[in-house]
Amino acid sequence: DGGITQSPKYLFRKEGQNVTLSCEQNLNHDAMYWYRQDPGQGLRLIYYSQIVNDFQKGDIAEGYSVSREKKESFPLTVTSAQKNPTAFYLCASSPRDRGNEQFFGPGTRLTVL
Amino acid sequence: SQQGEEDPQALSIQEGENATMNCSYKTSINNLQWYRQNSGRGLVHLILIRSNEREKHSGRLRVTLDTSKKSSSLLITASRAADTASYFCATINTGTASKLTFGTGTRLQVTL
C-alpha cells in the first residue's frame, strides 16, 4: 500500500526542547517537502529536497532543520530557536514528471507547552 | 510568502447546488493546482491546469484559468455533503520549478 506516512499524529513538547517529526514515503518520489499550517491559513513551505543529500530552504526555514539521507525519508527537526512552533506540520512528495503534483501525508499536530 | 488568495473565504450551500471558488495570484505561473483538505487531514490533489490551458474538467470539477487576469476558478457541480472541506489553489511560479505556493483557502460547507 503506497503512500506517505507521518508520525506521530499528535506530539506534545515542553518549550525549549527540540523535536523531530518523521516523514516516510514509498512512492519512489524524488522530491519531498515540509509545510507548516496555522489555524485558518494556507500552507507555508519550510524546507524541500529534490534529491538525496540535498535540500533547500523554503519561505520560513528559521528555527527548523532537515536531512535527506535516504530517498524515502525526510525528517524535520523543530528546534528551540523556533519562536512559535505550535502548528500542524504536513509532509509531501512529488514525482519528477507530474507538473509537481504533490502527495501529502496525514500531518502531525505539534503542541509546545 | 503566499501568492494566491481565494475568494470567498467561506461558502455555505445546500446539497445539489453548485459551488464556485476563485483564486487570484500575483506572478507568472507554469501551472495552477487545486487541492482539498478535510479538517485536520492532509491535502488531496484535485486537478492541475497548465498556463497554456484555459479550462479543464474532472468528474464534477471544472477549473478555468485566465492568465491575463491572473485568476482561476473551481466549480463543483451538484455538490454533496461529502464535499465539505477546505479548498486551496497553489501555483508553480515561473522559475521555481519545484515549489508550490499556496493560497489561503476557501472553507466550503455543504448542508443537507
Boltz contact constraints between the chains, C-beta under 6 A:
constraints:
  - contact:
      token1: [A, 31]
      token2: [B, 98]
      max_distance: 6.0
  - contact:
      token1: [A, 42]
      token2: [B, 2]
      max_distance: 6.0
  - contact:
      token1: [A, 42]
      token2: [B, 88]
      max_distance: 6.0
  - contact:
      token1: [A, 42]
      token2: [B, 102]
      max_distance: 6.0
  - contact:
      token1: [A, 42]
      token2: [B, 103]
      max_distance: 6.0
  - contact:
      token1: [A, 42]
      token2: [B, 104]
      max_distance: 6.0
  - contact:
      token1: [A, 42]
      token2: [B, 105]
      max_distance: 6.0
  - contact:
      token1: [A, 43]
      token2: [B, 102]
      max_distance: 6.0
  - contact:
      token1: [A, 50]
      token2: [B, 98]
      max_distance: 6.0
  - contact:
      token1: [A, 59]
      token2: [B, 1]
      max_distance: 6.0
  - contact:
      token1: [A, 90]
      token2: [B, 42]
      max_distance: 6.0
  - contact:
      token1: [A, 99]
      token2: [B, 31]
      max_distance: 6.0
  - contact:
      token1: [A, 99]
      token2: [B, 48]
      max_distance: 6.0
  - contact:
      token1: [A, 100]
      token2: [B, 92]
      max_distance: 6.0
  - contact:
      token1: [A, 100]
      token2: [B, 98]
      max_distance: 6.0
  - contact:
      token1: [A, 101]
      token2: [B, 45]
      max_distance: 6.0
  - contact:
      token1: [A, 101]
      token2: [B, 48]
      max_distance: 6.0
  - contact:
      token1: [A, 104]
      token2: [B, 42]
      max_distance: 6.0
  - contact:
      token1: [A, 104]
      token2: [B, 43]
      max_distance: 6.0
  - contact:
      token1: [A, 105]
      token2: [B, 42]
      max_distance: 6.0
  - contact:
      token1: [A, 106]
      token2: [B, 42]
      max_distance: 6.0
  - contact:
      token1: [A, 107]
      token2: [B, 42]
      max_distance: 6.0
